[in-house]
Amino acid sequence: MKHIPGADPELVLLNHYYEELDRIALSDMTRSEINELLEKLGFYKKAQPEDQVPEEFRFSPAKDSPFKANPSSSSAPTDNASSESDAEAKRSDL
């Protein structure tokens, strides 16, 4: 979260390279609507503040994360394989 005084609240979803995926205005939403949105997007919510965050949510808690755990395979999902391989070719820092 980044608080910007005077700015309308927005949820900005980033990928693991900090590239913007989506921007959602929150100013007309209630707290419960925002909670529902986050749940729909796949964010993990702890039941209690002291609970541990599951491993698959530690690095990227939302949709389309290449870091999400996949118990059946150690590779990333293949539906975006060509675009991900292009991105990996451009970025050798990770």
Secondary structure as UniProt FT lines:
FT   TURN            5..6
FT   STRAND          10..14
FT   TURN            16..17
FT   STRAND          20..25
FT   TURN            27..28
FT   HELIX           31..40
FT   TURN            41..42
FT   TURN            49..50
FT   HELIX           55..57
FT   TURN            66..67
FT   TURN            71..72
FT   TURN            79..80
FT   HELIX           81..90
//
